[in-house]
Amino acid sequence: MDLLPGEDACAWLRAQQLERPAAEFKTVLAERLPKRFAQRLCEHWLANKPLRQYREAELRDIAVQLADWPLIASGTEGYRTAEVTLGGVDTDEISSTTIQSKRVPGLYFIGEVLDVTGWLGGYNFQWAWASAAACARALESGH
Ligand SMILES: Cc1cc2nc3c(=O)[nH]c(=O)nc-3n(C[C@H](O)[C@H](O)[C@H](O)COP(=O)(O)OP(=O)(O)OC[C@H]3O[C@@H](n4cnc5c(N)ncnc54)[C@H](O)[C@@H]3O)c2cc1C
């Protein structure tokens, strides 16, 4: 995650160092990030001291970290709050135009039961409705 999107973090840090050498890094960072988040970053990962005490290499290192902060999910909330499931009927096994099973004529699969997984944001509904519409059209036309 880029914690300072659209900003050259190194140039920003250098400018802050010149303008406010006595200011502590966590104070300056808290002006760009939520205060408690900035404090935690400085407590655990980024050294906190007055800006004048940072060497150029340290500023560069901090800038690299701010621009590319690794985020590792600690887990999921499990099935209880799942909004979409992976897996299902293999799409290679169905006709992409009629949604009919290639193996069992007259058998149709639509929506979530197929192995199609969209991003959150409407794509799963879209797939459910679009596949249902294709199926309905095929049934209507007697395929
Ligand atoms: C909390 C939540 C939030 C979501 N938010 C979004 C979102 O914002 N945008 C988005 O695109 N997608 C969202 N989704 C995913 C989306 O809802 C599903 O992908 C979509 O509803 C799948 O449609 P479907 O008709 O294939 O299956 P379903 O909507 O699951 O319909 C299957 C139906 O079959 C019924 N059924 C099951 N077994 C039987 C049986 N034996 N006999 C008779 N009926 C049976 C079920 O009761 C159910 O009504 C969300 C899902 C969840 C759980």
PDBQT file of the ligand as one rigid body, heavy atoms in Angstrom, charges set to zero:
ROOT
HETATM    1  C1  LIG A 201     -24.067 -10.726   2.450  1.00  0.00    +0.000 C 
HETATM    2  C2  LIG A 201     -23.880 -10.758   0.949  1.00  0.00    +0.000 A 
HETATM    3  C3  LIG A 201     -23.699  -9.571   0.254  1.00  0.00    +0.000 A 
HETATM    4  C4  LIG A 201     -23.506  -9.587  -1.136  1.00  0.00    +0.000 A 
HETATM    5  N1  LIG A 201     -23.321  -8.416  -1.795  1.00  0.00    +0.000 NA
HETATM    6  C5  LIG A 201     -23.182  -8.420  -3.125  1.00  0.00    +0.000 A 
HETATM    7  C6  LIG A 201     -23.041  -7.206  -3.844  1.00  0.00    +0.000 A 
HETATM    8  O1  LIG A 201     -23.039  -6.104  -3.280  1.00  0.00    +0.000 OA
HETATM    9  N2  LIG A 201     -22.896  -7.256  -5.184  1.00  0.00    +0.000 N 
HETATM   10  C7  LIG A 201     -22.874  -8.457  -5.859  1.00  0.00    +0.000 A 
HETATM   11  O2  LIG A 201     -22.734  -8.445  -7.075  1.00  0.00    +0.000 OA
HETATM   12  N3  LIG A 201     -23.009  -9.621  -5.209  1.00  0.00    +0.000 NA
HETATM   13  C8  LIG A 201     -23.181  -9.636  -3.873  1.00  0.00    +0.000 A 
HETATM   14  N4  LIG A 201     -23.321 -10.820  -3.221  1.00  0.00    +0.000 N 
HETATM   15  C9  LIG A 201     -23.284 -12.063  -4.011  1.00  0.00    +0.000 C 
HETATM   16  C10 LIG A 201     -24.637 -12.272  -4.683  1.00  0.00    +0.000 C 
HETATM   17  O3  LIG A 201     -25.657 -12.105  -3.709  1.00  0.00    +0.000 OA
HETATM   18  C11 LIG A 201     -24.677 -13.691  -5.245  1.00  0.00    +0.000 C 
HETATM   19  O4  LIG A 201     -23.600 -13.922  -6.124  1.00  0.00    +0.000 OA
HETATM   20  C12 LIG A 201     -25.987 -13.873  -6.025  1.00  0.00    +0.000 C 
HETATM   21  O5  LIG A 201     -27.095 -13.572  -5.209  1.00  0.00    +0.000 OA
HETATM   22  C13 LIG A 201     -26.083 -15.278  -6.526  1.00  0.00    +0.000 C 
HETATM   23  O6  LIG A 201     -27.370 -15.434  -7.133  1.00  0.00    +0.000 OA
HETATM   24  P1  LIG A 201     -27.942 -16.875  -7.381  1.00  0.00    +0.000 P 
HETATM   25  O7  LIG A 201     -29.332 -16.663  -7.880  1.00  0.00    +0.000 OA
HETATM   26  O8  LIG A 201     -26.983 -17.643  -8.227  1.00  0.00    +0.000 OA
HETATM   27  O9  LIG A 201     -27.948 -17.616  -5.970  1.00  0.00    +0.000 OA
HETATM   28  P2  LIG A 201     -28.751 -17.237  -4.651  1.00  0.00    +0.000 P 
HETATM   29  O10 LIG A 201     -29.094 -15.774  -4.611  1.00  0.00    +0.000 OA
HETATM   30  O11 LIG A 201     -27.944 -17.824  -3.525  1.00  0.00    +0.000 OA
HETATM   31  O12 LIG A 201     -30.111 -18.003  -4.839  1.00  0.00    +0.000 OA
HETATM   32  C14 LIG A 201     -30.206 -19.405  -4.625  1.00  0.00    +0.000 C 
HETATM   33  C15 LIG A 201     -31.612 -19.646  -4.097  1.00  0.00    +0.000 C 
HETATM   34  O13 LIG A 201     -31.848 -21.046  -4.062  1.00  0.00    +0.000 OA
HETATM   35  C16 LIG A 201     -32.528 -21.342  -2.890  1.00  0.00    +0.000 C 
HETATM   36  N5  LIG A 201     -32.327 -22.761  -2.608  1.00  0.00    +0.000 N 
HETATM   37  C17 LIG A 201     -31.218 -23.374  -2.161  1.00  0.00    +0.000 A 
HETATM   38  N6  LIG A 201     -31.408 -24.684  -2.052  1.00  0.00    +0.000 NA
HETATM   39  C18 LIG A 201     -32.681 -24.912  -2.458  1.00  0.00    +0.000 A 
HETATM   40  C19 LIG A 201     -33.459 -26.081  -2.593  1.00  0.00    +0.000 A 
HETATM   41  N7  LIG A 201     -32.984 -27.303  -2.293  1.00  0.00    +0.000 N 
HETATM   42  N8  LIG A 201     -34.704 -25.948  -3.029  1.00  0.00    +0.000 NA
HETATM   43  C20 LIG A 201     -35.214 -24.752  -3.379  1.00  0.00    +0.000 A 
HETATM   44  N9  LIG A 201     -34.512 -23.599  -3.269  1.00  0.00    +0.000 NA
HETATM   45  C21 LIG A 201     -33.252 -23.696  -2.821  1.00  0.00    +0.000 A 
HETATM   46  C22 LIG A 201     -31.946 -20.431  -1.857  1.00  0.00    +0.000 C 
HETATM   47  O14 LIG A 201     -32.810 -20.274  -0.751  1.00  0.00    +0.000 OA
HETATM   48  C23 LIG A 201     -31.805 -19.148  -2.669  1.00  0.00    +0.000 C 
HETATM   49  O15 LIG A 201     -32.947 -18.347  -2.613  1.00  0.00    +0.000 OA
HETATM   50  C24 LIG A 201     -23.515 -10.817  -1.838  1.00  0.00    +0.000 A 
HETATM   51  C25 LIG A 201     -23.710 -12.017  -1.128  1.00  0.00    +0.000 A 
HETATM   52  C26 LIG A 201     -23.883 -11.980   0.246  1.00  0.00    +0.000 A 
HETATM   53  C27 LIG A 201     -24.111 -13.287   0.995  1.00  0.00    +0.000 C 
ENDROOT
TORSDOF 0
